[in-house]
Amino acid sequence: KNQVEQSPQSLIILEGKNCTLQCNYTVSPFSNLRWYKQDTGRGPVSLTIMTFSENTKSNGRYTATLDADTKQSSLHITASQLSDSASYICVVADNYGQNFVFGPGTRLSVLP
Amino acid sequence: NAGVTQTPKFQVLKTGQSMTLQCAQDMNHEYMSWYRQDPGMGLRLIHYSVGAGITDQGEVPNGYNVSRSTTEDFPLRLLSAAPSQTSVYFCASSYSVAGAIQETQYFGPGTRLLVL
């Protein structure tokens, strides 16, 4: 069964610190992997999209990595800000293009 | 551009009532979809459309109907609401089939539905 797992479920860090969120998936065949940021009460917003051949992709202070061999991805947030407090969702698309498998998300809280 | 808009933002229904959740986009996107988001679970696909006049079922279609008469609008109808349909519903759109190509999906702000 196609699945996306994320860890940790929740995370609390202090403003200015770095953190890394993990994503493991079993989706096959694989097309691409996406990270979304979802603020409370809002819809998800795309951060990065990576295909099989891409190992790293950055978007400002967000850097996503992908290891297609081990089927793992991570999202690293540098110099966290209060506005980074949100849920971060890992999504994997299968090769047929119409099936997205969403992870449950990691809830990040950045405290002053 | 307004992007993806959804109405209403919040709705309370009684079991057995019907209603339509509205979704519209002004980006001329071909691909539109509906998801539900429940606590502790990832978003799950209800229905999707690859263009006007074409719709298909997603992972959890039971109890929901959709139609796509125009490129801009993709309403979701609850035929007979049940407490199990209490959820947050998100509409999303992208220029084309968003999985095979690196197309960004744009999500609406969501509709919170409570079925009593």
Boltz contact constraints between the chains, C-beta under 6 A:
constraints:
  - contact:
      token1: [A, 31]
      token2: [B, 99]
      max_distance: 6.0
  - contact:
      token1: [A, 31]
      token2: [B, 100]
      max_distance: 6.0
  - contact:
      token1: [A, 42]
      token2: [B, 109]
      max_distance: 6.0
  - contact:
      token1: [A, 43]
      token2: [B, 90]
      max_distance: 6.0
  - contact:
      token1: [A, 43]
      token2: [B, 107]
      max_distance: 6.0
  - contact:
      token1: [A, 43]
      token2: [B, 108]
      max_distance: 6.0
  - contact:
      token1: [A, 43]
      token2: [B, 109]
      max_distance: 6.0
  - contact:
      token1: [A, 43]
      token2: [B, 110]
      max_distance: 6.0
  - contact:
      token1: [A, 44]
      token2: [B, 107]
      max_distance: 6.0
  - contact:
      token1: [A, 46]
      token2: [B, 104]
      max_distance: 6.0
  - contact:
      token1: [A, 49]
      token2: [B, 102]
      max_distance: 6.0
  - contact:
      token1: [A, 93]
      token2: [B, 99]
      max_distance: 6.0
  - contact:
      token1: [A, 97]
      token2: [B, 97]
      max_distance: 6.0
  - contact:
      token1: [A, 97]
      token2: [B, 99]
      max_distance: 6.0
  - contact:
      token1: [A, 97]
      token2: [B, 100]
      max_distance: 6.0
  - contact:
      token1: [A, 98]
      token2: [B, 99]
      max_distance: 6.0
  - contact:
      token1: [A, 102]
      token2: [B, 42]
      max_distance: 6.0
  - contact:
      token1: [A, 102]
      token2: [B, 43]
      max_distance: 6.0
  - contact:
      token1: [A, 103]
      token2: [B, 42]
      max_distance: 6.0
  - contact:
      token1: [A, 104]
      token2: [B, 40]
      max_distance: 6.0
  - contact:
      token1: [A, 104]
      token2: [B, 41]
      max_distance: 6.0
  - contact:
      token1: [A, 104]
      token2: [B, 42]
      max_distance: 6.0
